[in-house]
Amino acid sequence: MFPPKEVLDSIDTLKTNDLIEVYWLDACSFQNVKILTVEVYITRKKTIGYFLAYKDGYLIILNESTNGYHDGTSIHVGSVEKIVPLTHFKKIPKKTLKTFPPTGEAVVKTVIETEKVCLHD
């Protein structure tokens, strides 16, 4: 039965900006197939991104934001096999962000790179 109860339970625990990994089934097309197997008519997907919302039966995930513009994915919950929370968002007070490290420690800048990869099961 889709979605599994575990998926609905996972959605209930998600907070905006939680980093999640979603395993889901996508529609696909095929041609010139002699033997119709599950691998032919189901495309298994994995999407990683930041949880934005659950609206009208869709899980909305942001993958990238640049200058106020957003890229993301909306996935109908009926096609979701499982959701794996990777990190939970913790709001950091602005005051903390403006403090400098004690003498002798280096300032660290975190850079996140986005890479699209082809996944084959």
N, CA and C atoms as a LAMMPS dump frame, in Angstrom:
ITEM: TIMESTEP
0
ITEM: NUMBER OF ATOMS
363
ITEM: BOX BOUNDS ff ff ff
-5.0000000000000000e+02 5.0000000000000000e+02
-5.0000000000000000e+02 5.0000000000000000e+02
-5.0000000000000000e+02 5.0000000000000000e+02
ITEM: ATOMS id mol type element x y z
1 1 1 N 0.826 -1.187 0
2 1 2 C 0 0 0
3 1 3 C 0.869 1.248 0
4 2 1 N 0.539 2.199 -0.838
5 2 2 C 1.295 3.435 -0.904
6 2 3 C 0.413 4.604 -0.506
7 3 1 N 0.931 5.529 0.244
8 3 2 C 2.265 5.493 0.835
9 3 3 C 2.281 4.59 2.067
10 4 1 N 3.454 4.013 2.345
11 4 2 C 3.554 3.208 3.564
12 4 3 C 3.323 4.079 4.807
13 5 1 N 2.823 3.478 5.866
14 5 2 C 2.567 4.208 7.113
15 5 3 C 3.833 4.896 7.615
16 6 1 N 4.983 4.268 7.422
17 6 2 C 6.252 4.843 7.868
18 6 3 C 6.524 6.18 7.18
19 7 1 N 6.115 6.3 5.911
20 7 2 C 6.312 7.554 5.165
21 7 3 C 5.467 8.663 5.79
22 8 1 N 4.202 8.372 6.055
23 8 2 C 3.329 9.375 6.665
24 8 3 C 3.822 9.759 8.053
25 9 1 N 4.32 8.789 8.819
26 9 2 C 4.875 9.077 10.142
27 9 3 C 6.118 9.958 10.02
28 10 1 N 6.966 9.695 9.01
29 10 2 C 8.17 10.503 8.792
30 10 3 C 7.809 11.937 8.455
31 11 1 N 6.805 12.121 7.607
32 11 2 C 6.38 13.47 7.211
33 11 3 C 5.929 14.261 8.434
34 12 1 N 5.23 13.59 9.356
35 12 2 C 4.75 14.266 10.564
36 12 3 C 5.889 14.789 11.434
37 13 1 N 7.073 14.178 11.343
38 13 2 C 8.192 14.602 12.185
39 13 3 C 9.084 15.649 11.512
40 14 1 N 8.879 15.893 10.213
41 14 2 C 9.751 16.817 9.483
42 14 3 C 9.466 18.271 9.828
43 15 1 N 10.557 19.05 9.849
44 15 2 C 10.453 20.486 10.05
45 15 3 C 11.081 21.169 8.837
46 16 1 N 10.618 22.36 8.517
47 16 2 C 11.161 23.112 7.391
48 16 3 C 12.685 23.164 7.48
49 17 1 N 13.337 22.909 6.359
50 17 2 C 14.801 22.922 6.202
51 17 3 C 15.507 21.682 6.718
52 18 1 N 14.77 20.649 7.137
53 18 2 C 15.422 19.374 7.452
54 18 3 C 15.998 18.815 6.151
55 19 1 N 17.22 18.325 6.201
56 19 2 C 17.833 17.679 5.042
57 19 3 C 17.34 16.237 5.008
58 20 1 N 16.734 15.845 3.871
59 20 2 C 16.15 14.506 3.774
60 20 3 C 16.553 13.818 2.476
61 21 1 N 16.453 12.511 2.505
62 21 2 C 16.687 11.664 1.34
63 21 3 C 15.367 10.928 1.094
64 22 1 N 14.824 11.076 -0.122
65 22 2 C 13.526 10.483 -0.431
66 22 3 C 13.698 9.431 -1.522
67 23 1 N 13.217 8.228 -1.267
68 23 2 C 13.221 7.147 -2.254
69 23 3 C 11.805 7.045 -2.797
70 24 1 N 11.673 7.153 -4.121
71 24 2 C 10.335 7.183 -4.708
72 24 3 C 10.317 6.554 -6.089
73 25 1 N 9.103 6.255 -6.547
74 25 2 C 8.908 5.613 -7.845
75 25 3 C 8.404 6.652 -8.84
76 26 1 N 9.076 6.751 -9.981
77 26 2 C 8.718 7.724 -11.003
78 26 3 C 8.065 7.023 -12.187
79 27 1 N 7.259 7.742 -12.908
80 27 2 C 6.699 7.209 -14.147
81 27 3 C 7.82 7.124 -15.181
82 28 1 N 7.65 6.284 -16.161
83 28 2 C 8.655 6.196 -17.213
84 28 3 C 7.986 5.745 -18.505
85 29 1 N 8.707 5.94 -19.578
86 29 2 C 8.215 5.438 -20.86
87 29 3 C 9.209 4.398 -21.364
88 30 1 N 8.751 3.528 -22.246
89 30 2 C 9.65 2.52 -22.799
90 30 3 C 9.239 2.226 -24.227
91 31 1 N 10.195 1.689 -24.996
92 31 2 C 9.971 1.336 -26.401
93 31 3 C 10.668 0.033 -26.723
94 32 1 N 10.166 -0.662 -27.695
95 32 2 C 10.812 -1.868 -28.212
96 32 3 C 11.193 -2.857 -27.123
97 33 1 N 10.278 -3.14 -26.231
98 33 2 C 10.531 -4.063 -25.126
99 33 3 C 9.934 -5.418 -25.476
100 34 1 N 10.763 -6.465 -25.37
101 34 2 C 10.263 -7.825 -25.631
102 34 3 C 9.681 -8.454 -24.375
103 35 1 N 10.336 -8.2 -23.219
104 35 2 C 9.874 -8.771 -21.964
105 35 3 C 9.625 -7.629 -20.988
106 36 1 N 8.385 -7.511 -20.531
107 36 2 C 8.004 -6.439 -19.627
108 36 3 C 8.316 -6.846 -18.189
109 37 1 N 9.333 -6.216 -17.611
110 37 2 C 9.734 -6.489 -16.228
111 37 3 C 9.568 -5.222 -15.405
112 38 1 N 9.641 -5.369 -14.097
113 38 2 C 9.525 -4.222 -13.191
114 38 3 C 10.578 -3.162 -13.526
115 39 1 N 11.779 -3.594 -13.871
116 39 2 C 12.853 -2.659 -14.199
117 39 3 C 12.503 -1.815 -15.423
118 40 1 N 11.62 -2.301 -16.273
119 40 2 C 11.229 -1.577 -17.486
120 40 3 C 10.175 -0.518 -17.174
121 41 1 N 9.179 -0.846 -16.377
122 41 2 C 8.07 0.081 -16.198
123 41 3 C 8.085 0.884 -14.9
124 42 1 N 9.099 0.699 -14.07
125 42 2 C 9.25 1.512 -12.859
126 42 3 C 10.649 2.108 -12.842
127 43 1 N 10.715 3.414 -12.588
128 43 2 C 11.995 4.092 -12.415
129 43 3 C 12.134 4.452 -10.95
130 44 1 N 13.098 3.845 -10.288
131 44 2 C 13.347 4.145 -8.879
132 44 3 C 14.24 5.377 -8.804
133 45 1 N 13.859 6.329 -7.953
134 45 2 C 14.586 7.588 -7.819
135 45 3 C 14.988 7.809 -6.375
136 46 1 N 16.057 8.598 -6.213
137 46 2 C 16.472 9.068 -4.891
138 46 3 C 16.699 10.566 -5.019
139 47 1 N 16.033 11.346 -4.191
140 47 2 C 16.186 12.792 -4.21
141 47 3 C 16.642 13.241 -2.83
142 48 1 N 17.666 14.087 -2.805
143 48 2 C 18.167 14.656 -1.554
144 48 3 C 17.933 16.16 -1.61
145 49 1 N 17.375 16.699 -0.538
146 49 2 C 17.138 18.135 -0.492
147 49 3 C 16.587 18.55 0.851
148 50 1 N 16.21 19.823 0.93
149 50 2 C 15.693 20.395 2.161
150 50 3 C 14.166 20.419 2.131
151 51 1 N 13.556 19.842 3.144
152 51 2 C 12.109 19.789 3.232
153 51 3 C 11.555 21.202 3.339
154 52 1 N 10.622 21.543 2.444
155 52 2 C 9.971 22.845 2.49
156 52 3 C 8.56 22.711 3.053
157 53 1 N 7.775 21.783 2.482
158 53 2 C 6.384 21.664 2.927
159 53 3 C 5.775 20.351 2.444
160 54 1 N 4.642 20.029 3.037
161 54 2 C 3.803 18.926 2.577
162 54 3 C 2.445 19.536 2.303
163 55 1 N 2.087 19.663 1.018
164 55 2 C 0.844 20.327 0.626
165 55 3 C 0.113 19.511 -0.419
166 56 1 N -1.188 19.375 -0.239
167 56 2 C -2.052 18.727 -1.222
168 56 3 C -1.54 17.35 -1.659
169 57 1 N -0.929 16.615 -0.721
170 57 2 C -0.434 15.278 -1.027
171 57 3 C 0.953 15.259 -1.661
172 58 1 N 1.631 16.412 -1.728
173 58 2 C 2.962 16.494 -2.337
174 58 3 C 4.011 16.885 -1.312
175 59 1 N 5.131 16.195 -1.362
176 59 2 C 6.303 16.501 -0.569
177 59 3 C 7.103 17.505 -1.394
178 60 1 N 7.366 18.684 -0.863
179 60 2 C 8.08 19.722 -1.613
180 60 3 C 9.468 19.881 -1.018
181 61 1 N 10.473 19.692 -1.879
182 61 2 C 11.874 19.675 -1.46
183 61 3 C 12.65 20.715 -2.257
184 62 1 N 13.47 21.508 -1.563
185 62 2 C 14.346 22.467 -2.237
186 62 3 C 15.723 21.846 -2.407
187 63 1 N 16.263 21.977 -3.632
188 63 2 C 17.59 21.443 -3.902
189 63 3 C 18.636 22.546 -3.997
190 64 1 N 18.201 23.764 -4.373
191 64 2 C 19.158 24.851 -4.555
192 64 3 C 18.415 26.185 -4.484
193 65 1 N 19.065 27.194 -3.898
194 65 2 C 18.536 28.556 -3.873
195 65 3 C 19.666 29.5 -4.244
196 66 1 N 19.405 30.368 -5.209
197 66 2 C 20.402 31.334 -5.648
198 66 3 C 19.724 32.679 -5.868
199 67 1 N 20.191 33.698 -5.159
200 67 2 C 19.678 35.057 -5.311
201 67 3 C 18.153 35.131 -5.227
202 68 1 N 17.575 34.371 -4.334
203 68 2 C 16.13 34.41 -4.142
204 68 3 C 15.326 33.502 -5.065
205 69 1 N 16.006 32.821 -5.999
206 69 2 C 15.328 31.878 -6.897
207 69 3 C 15.6 30.462 -6.42
208 70 1 N 14.589 29.606 -6.515
209 70 2 C 14.696 28.262 -5.945
210 70 3 C 14.503 27.181 -6.998
211 71 1 N 15.257 26.101 -6.848
212 71 2 C 15.067 24.892 -7.641
213 71 3 C 14.638 23.804 -6.662
214 72 1 N 13.703 22.987 -7.078
215 72 2 C 13.239 21.957 -6.171
216 72 3 C 12.506 20.852 -6.892
217 73 1 N 11.927 19.987 -6.099
218 73 2 C 11.2 18.833 -6.609
219 73 3 C 9.934 18.679 -5.783
220 74 1 N 8.823 18.392 -6.45
221 74 2 C 7.612 18.019 -5.717
222 74 3 C 7.32 16.567 -6.065
223 75 1 N 7.092 15.771 -5.041
224 75 2 C 6.892 14.333 -5.217
225 75 3 C 5.564 13.95 -4.577
226 76 1 N 4.684 13.337 -5.348
227 76 2 C 3.415 12.895 -4.773
228 76 3 C 3.704 11.8 -3.748
229 77 1 N 3.128 11.956 -2.578
230 77 2 C 3.42 11.036 -1.482
231 77 3 C 3.026 9.606 -1.82
232 78 1 N 2.096 9.43 -2.74
233 78 2 C 1.689 8.087 -3.134
234 78 3 C 2.775 7.305 -3.834
235 79 1 N 3.826 7.989 -4.305
236 79 2 C 4.925 7.295 -4.986
237 79 3 C 6.16 7.138 -4.099
238 80 1 N 6.08 7.615 -2.853
239 80 2 C 7.238 7.584 -1.949
240 80 3 C 7.342 6.228 -1.258
241 81 1 N 8.528 5.624 -1.366
242 81 2 C 8.787 4.35 -0.676
243 81 3 C 9.282 4.58 0.747
244 82 1 N 10.217 5.542 0.913
245 82 2 C 10.7 5.854 2.262
246 82 3 C 11.381 7.216 2.279
247 83 1 N 11.419 7.799 3.477
248 83 2 C 12.088 9.078 3.715
249 83 3 C 13.127 8.849 4.794
250 84 1 N 14.356 9.287 4.518
251 84 2 C 15.439 9.156 5.492
252 84 3 C 15.88 10.558 5.903
253 85 1 N 15.618 10.963 7.157
254 85 2 C 16.12 12.267 7.617
255 85 3 C 17.638 12.196 7.748
256 86 1 N 18.333 13.166 7.156
257 86 2 C 19.793 13.194 7.244
258 86 3 C 20.254 14.129 8.353
259 87 1 N 19.65 15.301 8.438
260 87 2 C 19.924 16.227 9.546
261 87 3 C 18.661 17.021 9.832
262 88 1 N 18.507 17.4 11.077
263 88 2 C 17.387 18.251 11.444
264 88 3 C 17.888 19.683 11.532
265 89 1 N 17.105 20.596 10.993
266 89 2 C 17.48 22.003 10.96
267 89 3 C 17.481 22.583 12.368
268 90 1 N 18.55 23.291 12.68
269 90 2 C 18.631 23.988 13.957
270 90 3 C 18.92 25.445 13.653
271 91 1 N 18.027 26.314 14.104
272 91 2 C 18.211 27.737 13.868
273 91 3 C 19.341 28.241 14.756
274 92 1 N 20.298 28.951 14.143
275 92 2 C 21.427 29.5 14.877
276 92 3 C 21.158 30.99 15.068
277 93 1 N 21.185 31.472 16.3
278 93 2 C 20.942 32.897 16.52
279 93 3 C 21.961 33.742 15.747
280 94 1 N 21.509 34.888 15.199
281 94 2 C 22.396 35.762 14.423
282 94 3 C 23.59 36.205 15.246
283 95 1 N 23.39 36.405 16.536
284 95 2 C 24.476 36.83 17.411
285 95 3 C 25.616 35.811 17.374
286 96 1 N 25.298 34.542 17.346
287 96 2 C 26.3 33.48 17.288
288 96 3 C 27.081 33.548 15.982
289 97 1 N 26.382 33.849 14.887
290 97 2 C 27.047 33.898 13.592
291 97 3 C 28.047 35.04 13.488
292 98 1 N 27.844 36.122 14.258
293 98 2 C 28.707 37.295 14.156
294 98 3 C 29.9 37.24 15.092
295 99 1 N 29.968 36.263 15.978
296 99 2 C 31.088 36.196 16.911
297 99 3 C 32.318 35.631 16.214
298 100 1 N 33.469 36.04 16.686
299 100 2 C 34.731 35.567 16.122
300 100 3 C 35.291 34.47 17.02
301 101 1 N 36.056 33.544 16.432
302 101 2 C 36.624 32.477 17.273
303 101 3 C 37.709 33.043 18.186
304 102 1 N 37.973 32.365 19.3
305 102 2 C 39.055 32.813 20.191
306 102 3 C 40.385 32.864 19.45
307 103 1 N 41.284 33.646 19.961
308 103 2 C 42.6 33.811 19.35
309 103 3 C 43.262 32.465 19.104
310 104 1 N 43.901 32.332 17.952
311 104 2 C 44.6 31.104 17.623
312 104 3 C 43.774 30.135 16.801
313 105 1 N 42.452 30.347 16.682
314 105 2 C 41.623 29.465 15.889
315 105 3 C 41.35 30.092 14.527
316 106 1 N 41.228 29.264 13.516
317 106 2 C 40.976 29.743 12.16
318 106 3 C 39.477 29.926 11.931
319 107 1 N 39.145 30.915 11.091
320 107 2 C 37.759 31.091 10.677
321 107 3 C 37.497 30.097 9.552
322 108 1 N 36.383 29.372 9.606
323 108 2 C 36.083 28.341 8.622
324 108 3 C 34.875 28.766 7.799
325 109 1 N 34.991 28.658 6.492
326 109 2 C 33.861 28.914 5.597
327 109 3 C 33.439 27.576 5.011
328 110 1 N 32.145 27.274 5.081
329 110 2 C 31.63 26.024 4.539
330 110 3 C 31.126 26.263 3.128
331 111 1 N 31.582 25.448 2.189
332 111 2 C 31.144 25.541 0.805
333 111 3 C 30.457 24.236 0.442
334 112 1 N 29.251 24.339 -0.101
335 112 2 C 28.505 23.15 -0.495
336 112 3 C 28.429 23.12 -2.006
337 113 1 N 28.838 22.021 -2.593
338 113 2 C 28.767 21.86 -4.041
339 113 3 C 27.636 20.911 -4.387
340 114 1 N 26.887 21.274 -5.425
341 114 2 C 25.806 20.422 -5.9
342 114 3 C 26.278 19.708 -7.139
343 115 1 N 26.094 18.408 -7.16
344 115 2 C 26.516 17.611 -8.312
345 115 3 C 25.386 16.678 -8.697
346 116 1 N 25.045 16.681 -9.978
347 116 2 C 24.026 15.758 -10.464
348 116 3 C 24.711 14.48 -10.907
349 117 1 N 24.204 13.366 -10.427
350 117 2 C 24.787 12.077 -10.782
351 117 3 C 23.688 11.137 -11.27
352 118 1 N 24.068 10.206 -12.079
353 118 2 C 23.137 9.191 -12.583
354 118 3 C 23.219 7.992 -11.658
355 119 1 N 22.094 7.567 -11.135
356 119 2 C 22.066 6.43 -10.225
357 119 3 C 21.483 5.218 -10.949
358 120 1 N 22.162 4.11 -10.838
359 120 2 C 21.68 2.858 -11.425
360 120 3 C 21.613 1.82 -10.341
361 121 1 N 20.501 1.164 -10.221
362 121 2 C 20.356 0.094 -9.216
363 121 3 C 20.764 -1.225 -9.805
